[in-house]
């Protein structure tokens, strides 16, 4: 487990903790507009907690959150700002190299694979890629619900010359946890997504924004698929701390409550199980803060 790389955690609740205003539908994009210094501070706190890779606060910079008109008039500038703030924080890390991952979100809504529009997706991804490119080391297509979304990310970054990672969100309702068969929120199997990754050129294959309980089996399935294909692809996990069932909730309808039982010690125990199953990139998503990252980093390296 000594080779595990540590990601950052969820941005939004750390922004709230430090005093930024967040409301739907803009959510974390609102902090870029009203309090960009707090965005930089969150990045710095994750770095201080041990994160080796931080993620740009560009997840909500899509029409789904900020609206079509604002995306067209302000989107490029806000995306550049998100990239610059992350780059500044990474470059200010004393004595170690911190990488910046450029967040490329599901353009038409989190957890909403039925809304994917292949004929329009590149129009929006192009704006994200062009404006983040000067600041990032890695592309991170994250919280993707179906393989077609991942293929769109692959296409969007193909000419950039930078490596890309793909992260899927998993079905995690009670029945999904009990079934033991990991699948994407689209219903596609993790095995099918992993086979796609083998031929995609992705350097890492991750799972995020799902409950910790569904992650280990997904890691095991991906690891088995990559062994069969003799593919050298890293596996990663960054789970969320949401309580209840999320599959029926749109990402910009409200604030999901977080679990009281998922403190830094409990989350770190999950992280160790993921590392033992084959994950080499581990961090946190929504509701997982700097304290969680600090604790899991210490445990994974002990």
C-alpha positions in Angstrom: 0.0 0.0 0.0 3.0 2.3 0.1 2.6 3.2 -3.6 -0.9 4.6 -3.1 -1.3 8.1 -4.4 -3.6 10.4 -2.4 -6.3 12.5 -4.1 -8.1 15.4 -2.5 -11.6 15.3 -1.1 -14.9 16.9 -1.9 -14.8 20.7 -2.6 -18.3 21.9 -1.7 -18.6 21.2 2.0 -15.1 22.5 2.6 -16.1 25.7 0.9 -19.1 25.9 3.2 -17.0 25.2 6.2 -14.7 28.1 5.3 -17.5 30.5 4.8 -18.3 30.5 1.1 -21.9 30.8 0.0 -23.3 27.8 -1.9 -26.8 27.4 -3.2 -28.4 25.5 -6.0 -28.4 25.4 -8.9 -24.9 27.1 -9.2 -23.5 25.2 -6.2 -19.6 25.2 -6.1 -19.5 27.5 -9.2 -20.9 30.3 -6.9 -17.6 30.3 -4.9 -15.6 31.0 -8.1 -17.9 34.0 -8.7 -18.1 35.4 -5.2 -15.1 34.1 -3.2 -12.3 32.6 -5.3 -9.8 33.1 -2.5 -11.7 30.5 -0.5 -11.5 28.1 -3.4 -7.7 28.5 -3.4 -7.7 28.0 0.4 -9.6 24.7 0.1 -7.0 23.4 -2.4 -4.3 24.4 0.0 -5.9 22.7 2.9 -6.1 19.4 1.0 -2.5 19.8 0.0 -1.6 20.3 3.7 -3.6 17.2 4.5 -1.4 15.1 2.2 -3.1 15.3 -1.2 -0.7 14.6 -4.1 -3.4 15.4 -6.7 -5.9 18.2 -6.5 -8.9 18.7 -8.7 -10.0 21.9 -10.4 -13.3 23.4 -9.1 -14.8 23.2 -12.6 -17.4 20.5 -11.9 -20.4 22.9 -11.8 -19.2 25.0 -14.7 -21.7 23.6 -17.1 -25.2 24.8 -18.3 -26.8 22.2 -16.1 -25.7 24.3 -13.1 -24.9 27.8 -14.2 -27.4 28.0 -17.1 -26.8 28.3 -20.9 -26.5 32.1 -21.0 -24.0 32.4 -18.2 -22.0 29.5 -19.7 -21.8 31.3 -23.0 -20.9 34.7 -21.6 -18.8 33.8 -18.5 -18.0 30.1 -18.7 -14.6 30.4 -20.3 -13.4 33.0 -17.8 -14.7 31.0 -14.8 -13.1 27.8 -16.2 -9.7 29.5 -16.5 -10.1 30.9 -13.0 -10.8 27.4 -11.6 -7.7 26.1 -13.4 -5.5 29.0 -12.2 -6.5 28.7 -8.6 -5.7 25.0 -8.5 -2.4 25.6 -10.3 -1.3 28.3 -7.9 -2.1 26.1 -4.9 -0.2 23.2 -6.4 2.8 25.3 -7.3 2.9 26.8 -3.8 3.3 23.3 -2.1 6.6 23.3 -0.3 9.1 20.6 -1.0 6.9 18.3 -3.1 5.2 18.0 -6.4 1.4 18.3 -6.5 -0.4 17.5 -9.7 -3.6 19.2 -10.9 -6.4 17.2 -12.4 -8.8 19.0 -14.7 -12.3 18.1 -13.7 -14.5 17.2 -16.7 -18.0 16.6 -15.4 -21.1 14.9 -16.9 -22.2 17.8 -19.1 -26.0 17.1 -18.9 -26.3 16.3 -15.2 -24.9 14.0 -12.5 -26.6 10.6 -12.2 -28.6 11.3 -15.3 -27.3 9.1 -18.1 -30.7 9.3 -19.9 -30.0 13.0 -20.6 -26.7 12.4 -22.5 -26.7 14.1 -25.8 -23.8 12.8 -28.0 -24.5 15.4 -30.8 -24.0 18.3 -28.3 -21.5 17.1 -25.7 -18.3 18.2 -27.6 -19.6 21.8 -27.8 -19.3 22.1 -24.1 -16.4 19.8 -23.4 -14.3 21.8 -25.9 -14.8 25.0 -23.8 -13.7 23.2 -20.6 -10.7 21.5 -22.2 -9.4 24.6 -24.0 -9.6 26.8 -20.9 -8.3 24.3 -18.4 -5.4 23.0 -20.6 -2.8 25.6 -19.6 -3.1 24.7 -15.9 -3.6 20.9 -15.6 -1.4 17.9 -15.6 -4.1 15.2 -16.0 -7.6 15.2 -17.3 -10.2 13.6 -15.0 -13.6 12.7 -16.5 -15.6 12.2 -13.3 -18.9 11.1 -12.0 -19.7 9.6 -15.4 -22.8 7.3 -15.5 -22.3 5.6 -18.8 -19.5 4.5 -21.1 -20.6 6.9 -23.8 -19.8 9.8 -21.5 -16.3 8.4 -21.0 -15.8 8.0 -24.7 -16.8 11.7 -25.2 -14.2 12.7 -22.7 -11.6 10.6 -24.4 -12.4 12.3 -27.7 -12.4 15.8 -26.2 -8.9 15.5 -24.7 -7.3 13.4 -27.5 -5.4 16.3 -29.0 -4.2 17.8 -25.7 -1.1 15.7 -25.2 -2.0 15.2 -21.6 -2.9 11.8 -19.9 -6.5 11.2 -18.9 -8.3 9.3 -16.2 -11.9 8.2 -16.2 -14.1 7.9 -13.1 -17.5 6.3 -13.1 -20.2 6.7 -10.4 -21.8 3.4 -9.4 -25.4 2.3 -8.6 -25.5 2.3 -4.8 -29.0 1.9 -3.6 -29.6 -0.8 -1.0 -30.4 -3.5 -3.6 -27.3 -2.7 -5.5 -25.1 -3.1 -2.4 -26.8 -6.4 -1.6 -26.5 -7.8 -5.1 -22.7 -7.7 -5.1 -22.5 -7.1 -8.8 -21.1 -3.7 -9.5 -22.6 -1.6 -12.2 -22.7 2.0 -13.4 -25.8 4.1 -12.8 -26.7 3.5 -16.5 -27.0 -0.2 -15.7 -23.9 -1.1 -17.7 -21.5 -3.5 -15.9 -18.2 -2.4 -14.4 -16.7 -5.2 -16.4 -17.9 -3.7 -19.6 -16.6 -0.3 -18.6 -13.2 -1.8 -17.7 -13.0 -3.5 -21.1 -13.7 -0.1 -22.7 -10.9 1.4 -20.6 -8.4 -1.2 -21.9 -8.7 0.1 -25.5 -9.3 3.7 -24.6 -5.8 4.9 -23.7 -6.9 5.9 -20.2 -4.0 5.8 -17.6 -6.4 5.3 -14.7 -9.9 3.9 -14.1 -11.7 5.1 -11.0 -15.0 5.0 -9.1 -16.4 8.1 -7.4 -19.4 9.8 -5.9 -21.0 6.5 -4.7 -21.3 5.0 -1.3 -18.1 3.4 0.1 -19.9 0.0 0.4 -20.0 -0.6 -3.3 -16.4 0.3 -4.1 -14.4 -2.8 -3.1 -16.3 -5.2 -5.4 -15.9 -2.7 -8.3 -12.2 -2.5 -7.7 -11.9 -6.3 -7.6 -13.8 -6.6 -10.9 -11.7 -4.0 -12.6 -8.5 -5.5 -11.3 -9.6 -8.9 -12.6 -10.5 -7.5 -16.0 -7.2 -5.7 -16.4 -5.2 -8.8 -15.4 -7.0 -10.8 -18.0 -6.2 -8.2 -20.6 -2.6 -7.7 -19.4 -3.5 -4.0 -19.2 -1.4 -1.6 -17.0 -4.1 0.7 -15.9 -4.3 2.2 -12.4 -7.4 1.8 -10.3 -8.8 4.5 -8.0 -11.6 5.3 -5.6 -13.0 8.4 -4.1 -16.4 7.7 -2.5 -19.0 10.1 -1.1 -20.6 10.4 2.3 -24.2 10.8 1.2 -26.9 9.2 3.2 -30.0 7.6 1.8 -30.6 6.6 -1.8 -29.3 9.0 -4.4 -30.3 7.5 -7.7 -33.6 9.4 -8.1 -32.1 12.8 -7.1 -30.9 15.3 -9.6 -27.5 16.9 -8.6 -28.8 20.5 -8.6 -32.0 20.1 -6.7 -30.8 20.5 -3.2 -28.1 19.6 -0.6 -27.7 15.9 0.1 -27.4 15.1 3.8 -24.1 13.3 4.9 -23.7 10.3 7.1 -22.9 10.7 10.7 -21.1 7.3 10.8 -18.6 8.0 8.2 -15.9 9.9 10.2 -12.3 10.0 9.2 -11.5 6.7 11.0 -14.4 4.8 9.4 -13.6 6.2 5.9 -10.0 5.2 6.3 -10.9 1.6 7.0 -12.8 1.5 3.7 -9.7 3.1 2.0 -7.5 0.4 3.3 -9.8 -2.3 1.9 -9.8 -0.6 -1.5 -6.0 -0.5 -1.5 -5.9 -4.2 -0.6 -8.2 -4.9 -3.5 -5.9 -3.2 -5.9 -6.6 0.6 -5.8 -3.5 2.8 -6.0 -5.3 6.2 -6.2 -7.5 7.0 -3.3 -9.3 10.2 -2.1 -12.7 11.4 -1.3 -15.8 12.9 -3.0 -18.8 14.8 -1.6 -18.7 15.1 2.2 -15.1 13.8 2.5 -13.0 16.6 3.9 -9.4 17.4 4.6 -9.5 15.6 8.0 -10.6 12.4 6.2 -7.8 12.8 3.7 -5.2 13.4 6.4 -6.3 10.3 8.3 -6.5 8.0 5.3 -3.1 9.1 4.0 -1.5 8.2 7.3 -3.2 4.8 7.5 -2.3 3.9 3.9 1.3 4.7 4.4 1.7 3.1 7.8 
